[in-house]
């Protein structure tokens, strides 16, 4: 069994009697005193196999001090095991031995912690600022660091309503965010500004206390509105006396009944004669086109076509003219222009043919 697996229960046995171990968010954490800071780092590297140095930083805990943290990792047997070592130094004496002799990668991290929090690391080979300029004053990550951006340099443009266009316009009460000091207490105008006016205490009337006397309006002030929401706006004319307000009839049809413009379903069939259809309700407005649909253009009605005359009825007795002439019934007389005009009709059956009185001249005309 690896010694790492016995933590955090065996933290006092591995790191000393004053060490306290905990496990949260998948990270093993061990808090050690300042005197055993370097020895605890050596135990983590040599006995727990945490040969990989990840990062070192600090946290400003008001009323407690600076909590310096070092995160190291063990990569033995292709398994990642993380350890977070922590120690706390007071604000008055923020000093800690350097861990560069144990983990060489802690050099730049200690330089950053020094300039951001002001923690001094003794025996550091080159403890100088890493990120900030040389003439920078203060430590930005401390909780007591002054956010002096709005104090040292005014914000360009309007900062509050009424500050740009009208200097005499009423302003809202300006509130400073956390960390921004009063310009009269810190900055180039220190001691040169008048004290900020204190906000007057709220009276029982302003606080809504019961039984408080009514406030007397100042001279020339407009009359306070006393109308309620039910009475409407003050610009609305009140109704005349004796005239009840005219309100539209409340709709009493349900969803199942459909719209008032829709025809109702046909009633059950009875033996009584059909009654005339009732006219549509007149309560609906006629300005909507779907209430009374009409064609856009009147189409002309076509003229009635006269019926052809009926043929005369055939006689009941006697042969028809077609049968008397010896022709097939229903056949119309031949009126072809190719027929010669000197053709004579056929003679009746049983009669002798009449000789042609024209003499034959042998074809001579």
C-alpha angles and dihedrals in degrees: 000000000000118000089234090064091061092063140134091021093053095044093116091050096048102037103024140279094288095052118109121197132199138169121217136148091009091298126114110221127192123184115206133177122259093253093061097042097109094039090052091053090051092050090051091051100041106030103027096038095236095152096149116086112205110174146325127209143136142238125216108229109189112231093011110058139241115326108210114202131193120191116203130172137209117215101180118145090006091291123127114224118175129201129188114200117195137185133172127225122188122250092240094055106026098175132129135170114261119254095206091105090058100035115019091196091068092076098089092038092056091049091054092047089050095055096039099044105014095240110153118218111205120218091022110151097222114008102178132130113286106188110011125076120261096251095049114125124209136011112280099205096056117106091231094054111124116237094217101169095108093037100050095038125025118233111258113247130004115346099181134016111282098018097103109041103027121025091190095052117113114267133207119250106274115228125194118225119236112288097023110112128214110274088228091058101041135022138036093315095052110151093000100092126079115251115271112260114254118238112250117245116259116256122226088255092054091044091053097247117174116253095017114152119254115262116247111234117236121250114280094014117137118257112270114246113252100175119116128222092257091057092056129219122338090239092063115098114240116242118263119260114269094015114109114216110262111235128179117258111267114245111250100180118110129217091260090056092056126210121337089239093059119094116245122247117274115266125237117290115255136177093252118105117266112273120220113270115261116246117253116268113277096207093087122088116258095210093087112087094215093062094065109016116198131172116262093227130029109235114218116248111241116242117255114258113231115244117247115255116263116245117250115264117260118249116263098225134033133040121294121246089255091056093046090055092050097245130132113271115261094020114129119226114269110254098171114151091219092071114100116246093227093063113120127211119258116271122245116267114269097027126111120247116254113238119242109250092206109103120234110245096182094262096307114132 
